[in-house]
């Protein structure tokens, strides 16, 4: 499997491509990373150094890959945080060009906008761009529960309302939706869930909720779920494998006492997930 991954990069820590690429490689995926920024560290620290990469330069890198004749071999285009409308245009164009070369290729979009605790932290034009132009051309989207509500202009809470919001999102274009950070009011205490829905049904998986904010864990989640789903065609299997790997990654990070993901130390959790969580069919 080959994945063209268009995301940010940092030298210190793990977000964007600096989070997603190694776990994907560890499960046997060939990743072609294209960077949208090259920062010293993620912006959660409040200060950082390094350049935003202009949309034109990102497009040039993608064109260079195309000129190597690689596009017919690409199975997935993966994107995450989009800093501006210009990058969105480049990603949409890349998806169209890859699919023209390989009609079986898919596009997986992590529509990063914010979270329930911090609210929306992207520029005002980004949610509109995602809702109106990017999500409609995606095959898979991986929003958290907050972002799902933002995309569909709903307020998903319990399982029924979250499934209804997913149906609205699927009606926009993508056939498969993974919802992360699902916090239903009636769930068991100190747990968090992920919900995966495709044309075959809907499945939910529950894990303990660990007391840590793990920057980059969503990027790893989007990458692993996309790869497992592409490889197996099963939303439930992809959900169980991803939940197992991500829980152990975050647990290892918590145990370390460090702020940044223990991405390398946790590599066996990607290659050989313990499969300690079972997805339950809910529809």
N, C-alpha and C positions, 0 to 999 in steps of 0.2 A: 504494500500500500504506500502511495505517495500523497503527502499533504502539503499544499502550499499555504503557509501560515503567515498572515499579514497582521502583525501586532507590534506593540512597543518592545523595547529592550532596555535593560538596566545592567550596569556592571556589578553593582552590589545588591544582593537580594534576588528575589524571584517573583516577577510579575510579567504578564504578557508572554512574549516568546521566551523570555528568560525563565518562565515557570513551565510553559507547556511543552517546549521542545524535548527536553531530556526524558520526561516520563514517556512521551510518545516514542522516542528512539528506543527506550528500554523495553517496550513491548513489541519492537520490531518494525516500527513505522519509519519510512524514509521521509524526513521533514525538510522542506525548502523554506527556511525562515526569511521573511522580508520585513525589515524594521521600519516603523513609522516614527519612532523617536529613538535616540541613543543617549539615555540619561545616566548619571552616576548612580542614582537610586530612585525608588518610587516616590511619588509626590506626597505620600502620607507623612513623610518626615518634615514637611513644611519648607524645606529648601533642597535644591538639587542643582546639578550643573549638566551641561550638554545640550545638543541641538534637537529641536524638532526637525524632522526630515520633511522637506516640502513635498506636496503631492506629486509635483512633476518628477522629482527625484525617485520617489517610490514607484511611479509608473515606469521610469526608465529601467529600474532594477527588474521589474516584472517583464518588461519587453525583452530585456537581455536573456531572461530565463526562457521566454517564448522562442527566441532566436536559436536557442540550443536544441529546439525540437522536443522539448520535454512535455508540453501541454497535453498531448494525447495520452501520456502516462499518468497524469495527475488524477487521483480519485476524489480528492476533497479539497475545496478551498475553505479555510478556516479564518475567521476574523474575530477580534475582540473590541477593546475600547477604541472608539473613533473620535479623535480630537477635534475634527472639523468636517464641514461638508465636503471639502476638497478630497479628503481621504476616502470618504464614502463613495464619491464618484469613481475614484480609482479602483476601489474594491468591486463595485458593481461592474465596471468595465472588465476587470480581470475575470470575474465569474462568467461573464458572457463569452469571453475569448476562450477560457478553459473548456466550457461546455460545448462551444462550437468545435473544438478539437477532439473532445471526448464526451459524447452525449450522455454517458452513464455517470459522469462526475456529479457530485453534489456540493452544495454550499451550506456550511454550518456557521451561523452567526450568533455570537454571544452579545446581545444588545445591552451593553454596559451603560447604565444611566445613574445608578445609585443603589441605596438599600434602605430598609425600613428604619434603621437607626440614624443614618446621616441624611436621608432625603435624597433628592436629585442633585448630583454634583457635576453635571456636564453643562455645557453651554445650552441656552434655551433652544437653539435650532436643532440640536442633536436628536431629542425625542421625536421631533417632527420628521426629520430625515429618516430615522429608523422606522417609524410607523408608516410613512407614506412611500418610501423608496427602497429601503434596504430589506426589511422583513418580507415584503411581497416577493422578492426574488430568492429568498432563502428556502432550503429544503428542511433544515433543522434550525431551531432557535433554542437557546439555553438561558432564558431569563431567570432571575430570582423572583420570588413572589411579588415583591414590590415593583419590579420592572414589568412583570406580566400585567399588573394593574395599570401601570403608566401607559403601556403599549395599547391596551384595550379600553382604556378610560373606564375601568371598573375598579371595584374594591374587593378582590378575592380574600376570603377569610377562612370559612369552613371548607370542607371537601367539595360540597356541591357547587359553591360559588367559584372555587378555584377551577374546577372542571369546566364550568360554564365560561370562565375567562379564557381557558385554554381553547375551547371550541371557537371562540371569537378570534383568537390568535391564529388558529389553523385555517379559519375562513379567509384570513388575509393572504395566505399563500403557502406557508411551510406545512409539510405533512406531519412532521414530528416535532414535539415540544418537550423539552426537559425543564421542569420548574425546580429550582434549588431554593434552599432556605425557606421551605414551607413551614409555617408556624400556625397550625390550626388551633383555635381556642380550646378544642376538646381533645387535644392530643395528650399522651401521657406526659407527666412532669419531666422537665430536663431532657427533652428529646427534640429532635429536628428531623424533618422529612424531605425527601425528593420525590417528585412525581414525573413519570414519563408517559406520554400519550402519543400513539400513532394510529394508523388505520386499523390495526389489529386489536386495540384495546387501551386500557389505562392501568398503570401499576404504581404503587407507592411503596417506598422503603423508609424505615424509621431507624435512626441511630441515636446514641446518646449525644446530647449537646455539650460540647466541651467549652470551658470558660476561656476562650482565646479568640482574638480577631486575627485571622491568618490571611494577610494580604497575599494575593496570588492563587489562593486555593480555588477560586472560581475559574481561573484560567486553566488550571490543571484539570478541573472537573469537566469543563467544556471540551477540552482536547481528548481526554480519555473516553468520555461517553461517546463522542463522535466516532472515534476510531473503533471502539467496541461495537457500536451499532452498525457501522459500515461493514465490519468484518463478519458479524453474526446475523444481521437483519432482525435481531430480537431486542425489543426495548427492555424487556424484563432482565435478560442476561446482561445487557449493557449497564442497566441500572444497578444490579447487584455487584458487578465487578467494580464499577466506578465508586459506589458507596463504600465498599470494603477498602479500596486503595486510599480514598480520600480521608476516611476516618483514621486509618493507621498513620497517614502522613501528618494529619493535624495532631493526633495523639503524641506522636514522636516529637513534634515541634513543641508542644506543651511541656513534655517531660524534659526537654533540653533547657528550658528557661530562656531560650532565645526568641527574638522577635521575628526573625525571618524563617521561612519554611526550611525544614531539614530535608531538602529536596533530594540530594544525593544519598544521604544516609538511609533514606526510605525507599531506595530503588527496588528492593525485593518485593515491596508491597504492590508495585505496579506489575512487575514481571510475574509474580505468583500471588495474586490476591487471596486472602484467607477465606473469602466468601462467608463471612460470619453474619451477614444480614440477608434476609429473604424478602423479595418484593412480593407484595400482596396485590392481587388483581382487584381493582375497584370499579371496573366497567368492562 
